[in-house]
Amino acid sequence: MPDLGQVADALGRIPVRWWISGGAALDLWVGRRIRARDHVDVSVVASDLPAVVDALPRRFRAWVRLEDGLVPTSDLDDIAGSGTVFVRDDDAGCAFTLRPEDGSPDAWIYRRDPRLQVPWDRAVLDLSGIPAGAPEVQLVWKSLRPRPEDDADREAVVPTLDTAAKTFFETALLRIHPHSAWAIPIRTPFAPAKSSWARRPA
């Protein structure tokens, strides 16, 4: 996985909101690499994607995946709505994926279900000087169809969450992805102790 410092340096002067997301954000949160990862995700608000690509340092190249395969963004008149952008600096060995997400001036909006909205100061945190998606939000993304590697991320991250973050995650899971395998121990009446929102104050 590329060094996150390299990624931050590449994006640091870009005058729009961006943040490390996905598994790399979870690694930043716990302060260690939870497991091997083959890429770094960087999220931006979808409407800002063209501006981010245009502002990348000149040494970086960028592509989008179309029906004909990967196409350089420099060959396209407009990349708005093109989805994920793959970015690489071959000389430095730095590569990352730009992923468009939804958001308003005031809040991050879950692209899969706009009922879930989080103020930006809670959705994106400063972790060691790098903007990163809040762990409870990244876990919601992973909860739709969790793979074994996602289970490893959840098991490493959930114990580190404070009560508010854990309550957000569990409530969002039951509301947005109630059929996720991760929701089973939360919603079952036989394991209420696993649900922080259901606990009574001592």
C-alpha positions in Angstrom: 0.0 0.0 0.0 1.4 3.5 -0.8 2.6 5.7 1.9 -0.2 7.9 3.1 2.2 10.8 3.5 2.8 10.7 -0.2 -0.9 10.7 -0.9 -1.4 13.6 1.5 1.5 15.6 -0.1 -0.1 15.1 -3.6 -3.4 16.4 -2.4 -2.5 18.8 0.3 -2.7 22.0 -1.8 -5.9 21.1 -3.6 -8.5 23.7 -2.5 -11.4 21.3 -2.1 -12.4 18.7 0.6 -10.8 15.3 0.3 -10.2 12.5 2.8 -8.6 9.1 3.1 -11.4 6.5 3.2 -12.0 2.8 3.3 -9.6 0.5 5.0 -6.7 3.0 5.0 -8.8 5.3 7.1 -9.4 2.5 9.6 -5.6 1.8 9.7 -5.0 5.5 10.5 -7.7 5.4 13.2 -6.2 2.4 15.1 -2.6 3.5 14.5 -1.4 0.4 12.8 -2.0 -1.6 9.6 -4.9 -4.0 10.4 -4.2 -6.2 7.4 -2.5 -6.1 4.0 -4.1 -3.7 1.5 -3.4 -3.3 -2.1 -4.7 0.3 -2.6 -5.6 3.5 -0.9 -9.0 5.1 -1.4 -9.4 8.9 -1.3 -12.9 10.3 -1.3 -14.1 13.6 -2.6 -17.6 15.1 -3.1 -18.6 14.1 -6.6 -19.1 17.6 -7.8 -15.5 18.4 -6.8 -13.9 15.4 -8.7 -13.0 17.3 -11.9 -11.3 20.0 -9.9 -9.3 17.5 -7.9 -8.1 15.7 -11.0 -7.2 19.0 -12.7 -5.2 20.2 -9.7 -3.1 17.0 -9.3 0.6 17.6 -9.6 1.8 17.2 -13.2 3.7 14.0 -12.4 0.5 12.1 -11.7 -1.5 10.4 -14.4 -5.2 9.6 -14.1 -7.6 7.2 -15.7 -11.3 6.3 -15.6 -12.8 2.9 -16.5 -15.1 3.0 -19.5 -16.5 0.2 -21.7 -13.3 0.2 -23.7 -11.2 -0.2 -20.5 -9.0 2.4 -18.8 -9.0 5.8 -20.5 -6.8 8.7 -19.6 -8.8 11.5 -18.1 -6.7 13.8 -20.4 -8.5 12.2 -23.4 -12.0 13.2 -22.0 -13.7 16.5 -22.2 -15.5 16.0 -19.0 -15.1 13.4 -16.2 -18.1 14.5 -14.2 -20.2 11.4 -13.6 -17.5 9.0 -14.7 -17.1 7.4 -11.3 -13.9 6.1 -9.8 -10.6 7.7 -11.0 -7.4 5.8 -10.8 -4.3 7.9 -10.1 -0.6 7.0 -10.3 2.9 8.6 -10.1 5.1 5.8 -11.5 8.4 7.5 -10.5 7.5 7.7 -6.8 5.4 4.5 -6.8 2.5 6.4 -5.4 -1.0 5.3 -6.5 -4.5 5.9 -5.1 -8.1 5.7 -6.1 -10.4 8.8 -6.1 -13.9 7.8 -5.2 -16.8 10.3 -5.5 -19.2 10.5 -2.6 -22.2 12.7 -1.9 -22.3 15.7 0.3 -23.8 19.1 0.9 -22.0 22.2 2.2 -22.9 21.1 5.7 -22.8 17.3 5.8 -21.6 14.1 4.3 -24.4 12.1 2.7 -24.3 8.3 2.3 -24.5 7.6 -1.4 -26.4 4.3 -0.9 -29.1 5.9 1.3 -29.4 9.7 1.6 -31.3 9.4 4.9 -27.9 8.9 6.5 -26.2 12.3 6.8 -23.3 13.3 9.1 -22.0 16.8 9.7 -18.6 17.2 8.1 -16.8 17.8 11.4 -17.9 14.3 12.5 -17.7 12.6 9.2 -14.1 13.5 8.5 -11.5 13.6 11.2 -7.9 14.9 11.4 -5.8 11.9 12.2 -2.1 12.6 12.5 -2.5 15.6 10.2 -4.3 13.7 7.5 -8.1 14.0 6.8 -9.7 10.6 7.2 -13.2 9.3 7.2 -14.6 8.6 10.7 -14.3 4.9 11.5 -17.9 4.4 12.3 -18.8 5.8 8.8 -16.3 3.6 7.0 -17.8 0.6 8.8 -21.2 1.5 7.5 -19.8 1.4 3.9 -18.3 -2.0 4.6 -21.5 -3.5 6.2 -23.6 -4.0 3.1 -22.0 -7.3 2.1 -19.0 -7.8 4.4 -16.2 -10.1 3.3 -13.9 -11.9 5.7 -11.4 -9.1 5.3 -14.1 -6.6 6.3 -14.8 -8.7 9.4 -11.2 -8.3 10.3 -11.5 -4.6 10.0 -14.6 -4.4 12.1 -13.2 -6.6 14.9 -10.1 -4.4 15.1 -12.0 -1.1 15.0 -15.3 -1.5 17.0 -13.5 -2.0 20.4 -11.7 1.4 19.8 -15.0 3.4 19.3 -16.4 5.6 22.0 -20.0 5.2 23.0 -21.3 7.8 20.6 -19.5 6.4 17.6 -20.6 2.8 18.5 -24.2 3.9 18.9 -24.1 5.7 15.5 -22.7 2.6 13.8 -25.2 0.2 15.3 -28.1 2.5 14.8 -27.1 3.2 11.2 -26.6 -0.5 10.6 -30.1 -1.4 11.8 -31.7 1.4 9.9 -29.8 1.3 6.6 -28.5 -2.2 6.3 -30.7 -4.3 8.6 -30.0 -7.5 6.6 -26.3 -7.3 7.0 -24.6 -10.2 8.7 -23.2 -7.6 11.1 -26.7 -6.6 12.2 -27.6 -10.0 13.6 -25.8 -9.8 17.0 -27.1 -6.2 17.4 -30.8 -6.8 16.7 -31.2 -10.3 18.4 -32.9 -10.1 21.7 -30.7 -12.9 23.0 -27.6 -10.7 22.9 -28.7 -7.3 24.1 -25.3 -6.6 25.7 -23.8 -6.3 22.2 -26.0 -3.3 21.4 -24.7 -0.2 23.0 -27.8 1.8 22.2 -29.9 -0.8 24.2 -27.8 -0.6 27.3 -29.2 1.0 30.4 -26.9 3.4 32.3 -25.2 1.7 35.3 
